[in-house]
Amino acid sequence: MSGHDSKYFSTTKKGEIPELKDELNSQYKDKRKDAVKKVIAAMTVGKDVSSLFTDVVNCMQTENLELKKLVYLYLINYAKSQPDLAILAVNTFVKDSQDSNPLIRALAVRTMGCIRVDKITEYLCDPLQRCLKDDDPYVRKTAAICVAKLYDINAELVEDRGFLEALKDLISDNNPMVVANAVAALAEIQDSSFRPIFEITSHTLSKLLTALNECTEWGQVFILDSLSRYKAADAREAENIVERVTPRLQHANCAVVLSAVKIILLQMELITSTDVVRNLCKKMAPPLVTLLSAEPEIQYVALRNINLIVQKRPTILAHEIKVFFCKYNDPIYVKMEKLEIMIKLASDRNIDQVLLEFKEYATEVDVDFVRKAVRAIGRCAIKLERAAERCISVLLELIKIKVNYVVQEAIIVIKDIFRRYPNTYESIIAMLCESLDTLDEPEAKASMIWIIGEYAERIDNADELLESFLETFPEEPALVQLQLLTATVKLFLKKPTEGPQQMIQAVLNNATVETDNPDLRDRAYIYWRLLSTDPEAAKDVVLAEKPVISDDSNQLDSSLLDELLANISTLSSVYHKPPEAFVSRVKAAPRADDEEFADTAETGYSESPSQGVDGASPSSSAGTSSHVPVKQPAAASPAAPASMPDLLGDLMGMDNAIVPVDEPTAPTGPLPALLPSTTGQGLQISAQLARRDGQIFYDISFENGTQGVLDGFMIQFNKNTFGLAAGEPLQVPPLQPGASARTLLPMVMFQNVSPGAPNLLLQVAVKNNQQPVWYFSDKFSLHVFFGEDGRMERTSFLEAWKSLPDDNEFTKEYPSSVISSIDATIERLAASNVFFIAKRRNANMDVLYMSAKIPRGIPFLIELTAAVGVPGVKCAVKTPNREMVPLFFEAMEALIK
């Protein structure tokens, strides 16, 4: 609507709907058009005008394009609530899709695609097929997007009617915008599909690179994002791709620039020529710098992406550190990001410039920014050994300013510098002690106490300094109390005179009798026992040489960094979290003939799948992670540790379905400890997946090593390959101190399937009423999912083996495995639902044919070859699901042993 149409939004008098109804049925075109505008205006401000559906639909029969657009807009909004009446518009849609005007043809198809009503989709197919082959490129590009919308409503219909093949044909279209929309549609479909839909080959690669030069900026983004998932065959092809993409670095649109950078970074991994890599690094610097001249919001996104890039390739911006110097009018979130990048780019060559900047920042008015700047100076000192002395000089100058929070931050970072360079800069301790009375923050107090205890032999009045803190020992936070306890013990061991003896007695008494903190109490008891039994052993423990620290803060794990770099220019690169940590994708239900893909996650855009299986199994291992408080990021994202997504969500809601199951038999046998008591503050959790009578359970035990009762246990499972979730609430009675409990928790499958390659890692979160949330990982074996229905008849086995192509056959050898008895092996495998089919002899070797099946009917046809009593077993398997093969081989190795 044009600017003067605001009158249609004005408030109306009583009887508005009847009046609009009369106007919509007027014989005058202009009056009908005005009435439709009033309806759209009322709809826009939230009024219910659905009762006018029939009258508005009657206005569709018009040659006026503006009126037709308005009616279509109304239809999209209300068709879902009036599906039966929406059918009335079908004839007009079909007629418009054959109109001589390409704008009307495209409008009709776009609108039909936006109307998410099942009854309309069947009528959409014929017009859509015509429009996909339309002579006008505008119609074709609109139809391409419509296919993705239709797939979201009815995936099976799209596949049956051949729309996917038509979309793939559009990649060869001579119009670049049609190609871009086809790529966008295929990528969208791929994201919601279980099986590979869109695989870029060397043939389609050439077409996409050609279209890249001519389509609009958003078309370029679609194509670049798809190309980023293509893995070049060799260095030469990677160089060719980079050469064709490099001109996009000069584009005015930031999204295009970042998408181009993403492709170049990914392809650089395959380029072997150091000269080519060096030149590419030089070419990427100017466009990244240019992004920092945009609006603050774009600057922030650019800085978050640059933060990732410099962790992988610091040489790209090594000479551009000045562009990251903070301006007086930069928002605080931009300043903070610039500080992080400056620390990462700091080197012996530019450290003087950087320190001058940091010193200037430390005198600003924003307290958080000042603290960050002071910490940055300390991190530079830890990172650059040759610059450490200059950094300390700057910190001492800041301490002399006597600004309280600056002094406290300086003391915190100087403690870290002492850890990094022991016995080097202790001469400054006297100056630090002058600021003792101004300390009021727990971390600063703890740092100062650590310094006094660590260098007690060099501080003449160390006992007096510590005694000043001991006066308020019971009121101090746990962090300060723990540090005071350790420092007092150090003082006593270094100066075993009367003063420290009285101090240590008072501290140990306070820490064991007067406190409720179990950590403090346990540490005090350990020190007391050590000091009373063997003071020399206490010296060896307490005064042991400490490992040198390094600046690894804000450094991402290499695998996570690679994943984030593959998602540059998306929210993932802003949050610094993998997409699955904050986005839940709903997959289309697999068709009956596609069940072999049901357990596979999203597949990459590679030319051909790898068939190598040796060493290809997912590198995931069980581990534990204790509860760590995480600062909420500025952007709206889930509060979760960087290394572990938030598994609990709303525990009280427990959004996993609860399915009643039969009562299992009592669990037996030891369980592996997944959360040791040392990590769980006295709570030990042991668990493993188990299969009982065709049902999967989580066999879990709890041991309470704390001093209090633990109750209110709850459990949640993160997304995983098989979508495992709790089938019912966890039933654990209140645990008294020293008591333990064990239970079998029924599990249900395919509730919360994770994207990505299949793996055997189960991430678990457990909560009780007395402790923080505990996170741990459990690596299970695939054989737990081998079903009792995996037995096959010989003829069925033979037919299935022949029906699968040779490409689906994989082999692996287990050189250290020995089969001592064929019968015992068959019996042991049968207990894990790997069923014997037939046996034959071949050149003094026994060949066993066996079968197994995992959920959703995915079979494994197995051929085991071995000589009895001789090390070495060869396992061949045929299966329709290639991605499960490494996991299968891992399970078989465990079963054969």
Phi, psi and omega in degrees: 000147183279173187299327184277008181275007182297339181298336182288345180270355184293152182295148184243165182275176181300145181085029184298312185298312178301322179295316179297322180299316179297317182292324180294334180261013180292154179279351183263129184299315183297322181292320178296319180297316178296322180295317179297321178298320178295321179298313180297321179297316179296319179297321183294324181271008171099008179279147180274110178241026182294337180293346180265013188306308183299318182293321180291319180299325179297339180279357181294330183285079181210155176269351183285115185294322181295316179296320180298319179298319180295317180296317179298322179297318177297317181299316180302322184286323189249357183297327182293324180276345180229057186300324182293320180287332181298332179299332180300333184274353187300314183301319180294320178301311182298318179295317181294330181291350177247012181295155180289336181275118182297332178295320180289321178300314181293321180298319181297314182292319180299316182294316179299324178290330182279342179277103187273066180234125184303323184296333183275333187300322182295331177280343183283335190301309183297311177300324181293319179298322179294316184290331177294338179248017182297154179289331184271128182295331179297321179291317181298317182292327176292318180296326181299314179293327180297328179297318179297322179293320179294323179298324180293330180275314185212089184296320184296322180297318180299317182289319182295325183272003174077020181291329180295319179294322179296321178297317180296326177295327181293343177296335178268008182297152181277353178259122185297329180289327175296317179299314182298316180292325177296318178297316180300317181294315180296321179295320179295317179296318180301321181296334182251015183246151178279337188239163183295121180254314189241102178245118180281126176253174179298331180290311180289332178303314181298319181293321181292320179295326178292316181293334183302326185286341192243344186273173183292172185299320181285330172298320178297321179298315179302313183292317180297319180296324177289320179296332182294342180266003179268131179258118182296150182288325181206180183297324182295316179294322178299318178296322179296316179298314182298319180299322181283334184271332186308320179303336180292344178296337181271005185289151181283338182275125183298323181297320179295316181299311182294323177295321178294318178300319180302312180297315182298317180298319181291319181286335179299335179297334183263346183279127185266338183285120181293328179295317180297316180298318180297318179295321179294320178299320178295321182289331183281337184298307183303313179297324178293322177295320181299326180300335183279001176260005181275191179295158183305322182295318178290323176303316182299313179299316180298317181295321178296323177289319179297323177305318178291317185297317183288339174290328180271315184227076183296337183293339183301317185242020183301328183262007186245025187298333182297330182291346180264002175295137186285139175266157185298330184260011176292138173297158185299323182292329176288318180300316182299318180293321178298320178302314180301316183290323178299320178298318182292329182267353182298137180214172179300333182285324186246007188298327180297317176299314184296316181296322176300318178297310183299321179296322178294317180297326184291353178252010180282180187266337182284113188298314181299320180293320178298314179301315181297322180294318179296317178297325180298322178299316178297319180294324176296321179297320180290324183286319188244104185298319184290342181260001186300318183296320178295321179297318180294322178301317179296318180297320179294323176298321179292323179297324181294340179294334178068023172279125192306305185291333176291315179301316183293318177296321180298318179296320179300315184283330178294324175303317178294324179294320176299322178294323183285322182234076182296145176058037182238314187241028185292348181297343183271358185300321182302319179294324180295320183296337179295336184265012187301320186289341185271354186284127177224357179262137185306314184294321179292317177300312181299320180296315181295319179297319178300316180298316180297315181293319183293325183242037183300325183291343181259352180253114186301317184255037182302320181296323178293319180297316179292325181297328178296330177279327185294336181300329181250024185308310183297332183272349185287152174296162184303321181302315181288320180299314179299317181292322177298316179302309182295317181296321180294320177297318178300315180300316181296319181291328181275328180227078184283058179260182186296318181300303178301329179297316179294323179295314183296324179296317181293318181294314181297323178295313178299317187284339181257331186254319190267356187249155175254358184278116183295326180297314181296316182296316181296317180296318180298318179297321179296313179299317182300313180297319180296313183293326184278336183259316185208088182302329179292320176295323177299320177298316181298326182279307189284324183259020180297153179293132185269145178294144179288135181269164175223164182274092177250011179292143180061022174256125183274152174301143187300321180292320178293320179299316179297321179293319180291323178294329176287349179243025178302146181075017173238174178301329180303320182283344176274316178286339189059041176226147176295151185306322184292348179285340182221002178231130175253117179264137178262119180275147174293143180296135182291149177282164183300322182274002179243020186297338180295344179264001191296330182264354180278148179266193184299135181261152181280174182263069181254158184290317178211142182288145179284143179255356180291132181243337180295125178072011184261004182290150184300137182271076178237138181226149180292145180201177178235151176217121180280168181294127178235125178293132184243132179287133180293126180290162182295319179285156181285103179212160182297141177277104182210151178299147183299326184271354183211119179294161181290112185270341191274323187055224177265099183299326181290334178283323181043072188289359173284143181295143178255121185243124180293140179225165178291153180291124182279167174286159184296138181288149178222167176085154180288155179242148176289137179283120181260331175234097181296157181296333178294329178273325186268024178053042179101342178268127175247132179241127176239141184196160168196154176288142180219153178245125180227120175052044176080003181241142179266132179236158170254105181280111189225139178231150180235133176237121184267105176259013180272180181266359183231174179283139175247129179213180178069041182288135175223155184222148177216144180247137177287166175306140180212171188303321182260008178062032181295137177212161180294132180278343177201166180299150180291128181253096178230124180290162176304132184261119174285159178305130180085352182271165177220159178214147180225139182214158173255115181264115179297141182243148172243155185248161175059036174270326189210071187284135180272147173284175179093177182295146179299144175212173185252028183257129177245114180264127190235144173235131180235139183226145168225176187285344187253344188234168174290175177287134178254131177249137173208165182243145182231118177266117183255178179250146183297334186295344175298333183266359177295121187270159179291347180268017183278354181288137180232150172285158182301316182294319179296320179298315182295316179297317180295320180298316181289329184287336181275136180294158179298334179298340182267011177258131182228149179230154175208144180250143176245089189296333183266354181279141180231131173261111182273335180210128180296314183296318180295323179295316179300317181294318181294319179292323179297327179296337177255020176065034168252108195261139180285136179248307184199168181217146175211164178256142179212106178053057178065014178244146173267132178244118179254135175251128186220166180220151175212162181214136176253170185308155183068026169069026180274113184270155170237117178261118195245141172231113179255130179236126181199158172254129185301129177081357181251129180300141178115115176231133178253130181240124174246143181219143171240133180204148177287345183252098184295323188294338181275352188299311180302322180292323179296313181299324179296318180293317181296322179300319180292323182288322183289322179299000000 
